[in-house]
């Protein structure tokens, strides 16, 4: 469930930045139940994707500043072991999940 929780956290970060309702970095991190350092890591990851995120001291919020935003969606579907082999040609989806979220651990 860690992966889903992380995706949900990313969605919350994006939503709050989009609506410019983050508060200070401390407030934003506290709301997300993470430390400021982890918040900065998440924001840097988004910036590496080409999305400029800035902070306004006057408005007390982060905001998207270069006309780009992030849209994150995901789906979860339970499939049989046989179907997994058919889709991934024998490659385990659990190996894929581990590789995808290894950086975030």
Secondary structure, 3 states (H helix, E strand, C coil): CHHHHHHHHHHHHHHHHHCCCCCCHHHHHHHHCCCHHHHHHHHHHHHHCCCCEEEECCCCEEEECCCCCCCCCCCCCCCCHHHHHHHHCCCCHHHHHHHHHHHHC
